[in-house]
Amino acid sequence: MEARSWMQGPPKAILLATDLSARCDRALDRAALLASEWQAQVIIVHALGDATGVLDGTEPVPSWRRPPDPQHLAETRIRSELREICPGANVMIEQGDARDVILRVAEAHGCGLILTGVARNEPLGRLVLGSTVNRLVRASQIPILVVRKRGRRPYRHVVVAVDFSDSSRHALEATARLFPRQPLTVFSAYDAPMSGLTTDAASYREQMKTAVTREAEDFVRSCDLSGWSGPKPELLIEYGEPDRLLYDYANVKETDLVAFGSHGRSALFNALIGSVAQSLVSTLPCDALVVREPRAKAD
């Protein structure tokens, strides 16, 4: 398969998908920061649903009773809000299903990253945007950056969660190319099956950690991190449930970004295109980057 553009380095075009909710302001701030850092073009997309209205009969109506043009309203609102933050952005308002519109525009403009927000605190926004994000994760071959924190500075603490699968290998390599100067922490969780049957469970878990650490070191060495100029990745190997550990670590260490693949060999990664992915994206106290392995079949 031909290498995607983001595997060659920071992309030259990025797409911001917005539903015009307040939470998407954070994604706009992050898009502006990345555009400045990467010297990239920003494409801002808003998808209009099926055109419906109460005044759609055949009887003529006065002009003052006609509903305003939703496309014009959306574009006006976006341009008024991005004028100072991202003045050079290309705004596109299209009719259709949000996921389909986003993916079509991203592919057409060669975007190497799709950004969006999570409007968890707004019931309507959560229903619409949450569904769209989940469907994007299932279908997009372009990395999805779900922005949760206010973008005030470039990312400084980036964690890549791996399970040593091809999917997590691709996620680590893609993250290193998207953020070639940022320090990376490579995180992996492990289990200690049958530890309850041993006479020294703590010692058994320590032996498992040693073995997993060795596997992690071999895994990182086998990854293609050419073009990445950051310091040697720090390994973080912990015993327990990976999703819970990721949340706790990101919260305690004030992590800026957690990246992961959408498929893999562990229970966490196998479920990432379902409820676990939705949970991580909406509950992580930081931004989340979901990278789909190129050979993974879209849902």
N, C-alpha and C positions, 0 to 999 in steps of 0.2 A: 504494500500500500504506500502511496506517495506521502511523504512527510508533510504534516500540516504546518502552516506558517508559523504558529507559535512555538513549534519545536526548533525553529531556527533562531529564536531570540524574542525579545519584546515585540509585540505586534505593532503594526503601523496604523491599524484602525481597531477601535473598540466600540461595542454597542451598549448603550444604556437603555434598558427596557423600563418604562415607567407607566404606572396606572394613575398617576397624578395625585397619589396619596402623600401625606406629609412624610411618611417614613422613607419614601424614595428620594427625599432631599439628601439623605446621607449617601445614597448611591451616587447621586449627582456630584457631591463633594469628592467622593473617592475617584469617580471618573475623571474629574478635572485634575486631581493630583497625578493619576497615572498618565493622563494625556501629556501633562507637562514633563513628567519623568521620562516618558518613552518618546516624546515628540510624535504622538499619535493623533489621528483624526478621531473625533467623537461623533458617533451616529446616535441620535436620540430617537427612540421609536415608541409610539403610543398606538395601540390597536383599538379601533372602535368596534364595538359589537354590531350585531345585525341592526340595521336602521329600523327603529320602530317609533311610533308616536301616537298620541291621541288624536291628532288632527290629520289623519291619513285617509279620509274619505274622499269621495269624488266631488263634493260640494266646494266651490271656491270660498276661501276665507280671506279676511282682511290681512294685510301685511303685518299689522301689529300683533295679530294672533298667531302668526306662523312661528314655530319654534326656531331658535337660532341654529345656524349651521354648526353641528358638533365638531366637525373637523377644524373649522376656523377658530372656535372657542378653545379647543385643545392646543392648537399651535400657538395662539396668542398667549395662553397661560404659560406654556413651556418657555416661550421666548422671553416673557417678562421675568421669569424666575431664573433663567440661565444667563441673562444678559451680562452680568458681572462675573459669574462663576465660571462659565464656559462659553465665552462669546463666539468662538469659531465653530461651534457644533452644527452639524447638519440635522435638522429636525424633519422627521418623516411621520406622518399620520396616515395609517392605512386601515381599511375596512377588513374585518375578518377575525378568525380565531387568534387569540393572543399568541399562543405557542407557534402556530404556523407562520404568522406575520413576523415574529421575532427571528425565527430560524431562516426564513426566506431572505429577509433583509441582511442578516448577518453573513450569510453565504454570498449574497450578491455583491457585498462590499468588502469581502475578504477579511472580515473581522476576526481577530484572534482571541477575543474575550467578550463574554456577555455579562454585564453587570445588572443586578436588580436588587430590590430591597425586600424586607419582610415587614408588612404592616400588621404586626400582631395585636396592636392595641386598638385597632379599629375593626369592628366586627365585619363590615362589608369588605374592607381591604383584605382582611385575613382570608376570607372565603375566596375572593377572586385571585389575589396575588399568590396566596399559598398554593392553590391548585395549579396555577401557571408555572410556578417554580418547580413543583414536583414533576409536572409533565415535561418541562425543559430538561431536568436531570435525566429523565427516562429516554429522551430523544436526541439531545444535542451532542454532536461530535466536537463542539467547541466548548472549552472550559467555561463553567458558570461560576461567577463570583457573586455570592449573596452577601450584601453589605448590611451589617447590623450596627457597627460603631460609627460615630461621627468621624469623617476623614479629616483629621487636622494635620497629619504628618505622614510621610512615607512609611510603609510597613517596616518595623524594626525587629519583631520577634515572630518568625514564621515556623510553624510546626507542620511536618508532613507525616500523616499516619500511614503506616505500611503493614502489610501482612506477608511480604516477600513474594507476592503473586506478580504476574505480568502487568496486571492492572495497577498495582501500587508502584511498580517500577516506572510505568509510564507517567503516573502522577508525580513522582519525585523528579523525574527528568524534565517534565513540563514545568513544574514549579521552579526548578533551578534556572530554566531558560527565561521564564517570565520575570523572575526576580534574581538576576545574576550576581548581585552584590550583597544581598541580605543574608545574614547568618541563618542557617537552617538547623532545626532540631528534628531528627528522625525518631518518631515514636512508634513503639510496638508493644502490645500487651500479650501476655502469655497465660496459659492455664497449666495447672499441674495435675493431670488426671491421676486418679487413684492415690493421691497424697494422703487421703484419710486412712489408707490401708498400711501405710508405713509407720515405723516406730518413731521416726524423727521427721515430721512433716516439714518443719522449717528448713532442715538441711536438704530435703528433697526438692523443695521449691528453689533453693539457692542453686542447686545443680541444674535445674531447668533454666533458671535465669542465665547461668553461664553458657549453656548450650544455645539459648536464643540469642544472647549477645554475640556469640561467635557467628551465628547465622546472619545476624543483622550486619555485622562488619563485612562479611563476604558479599552480602546483598548490595551494600552501598558501593563497594569496590567494583562490582559488576555493572553498575549503572553508568550510563554515559553522561557525565557532568561537564563535558567540554564546553567552554564558553562561560562557565560559572566561576567567578573570581572571589567568592566569599571564603571565609575560613572553613576548615574541615568540619563537616556536619557533626553535631553533637548527638550521641545516641542516648535515647531514653527508653529503657526497657522496664516495664512494670507488670506486676502480677495482678490480675483482676479483669473486670469487664471493661473492654476498650472504650465504649461510649461514655460510661460513667467517669472513667479515668481522664478521658479527653476533656470532659466538661470541667472536672475539678482542677486539672492542671491549667487549662486556659484561664480559669477564674482566678486561681491563686497567683499565677505567674504573669498575669496581664498580657496574655498572648494577643497579638494583632490579627493573626490569620492562621486557620487550620485548613490544610489541604488534604484531600484523599481521593482515591479512585472510586469509581462507581460499581466495580465488580472485583471479586477476589476470591480467596479460598477460605476465609474465616467467616464465621456466622455474621459478624458485623458487616463485612463488605458484601456478602451475598445478599444482605437485606437492604443495602444502601439505596437501591432504587425504589424501596417501599417505605414502610413506616419509620424505620430507623433513620433513613436519610432525612425525612421530613422532620423528625424529632431533633436531629443534630443541627440542621439548618436553622430551626426556629428557637432552639434553646441554648446553643453555644453562646457564651458571652463575648464572642468576637466574630469576625467575618469568616465565611466558609468558602473554600474553592473546591468545586467538584469537577474532576477531570475524568472523562470517559475514555476507556481504553479503545483504540481505533477499531479493533476487531470485534468489540462487543456489539451485539445486535440491538438496534434501537427498538423500543417498545411502542 
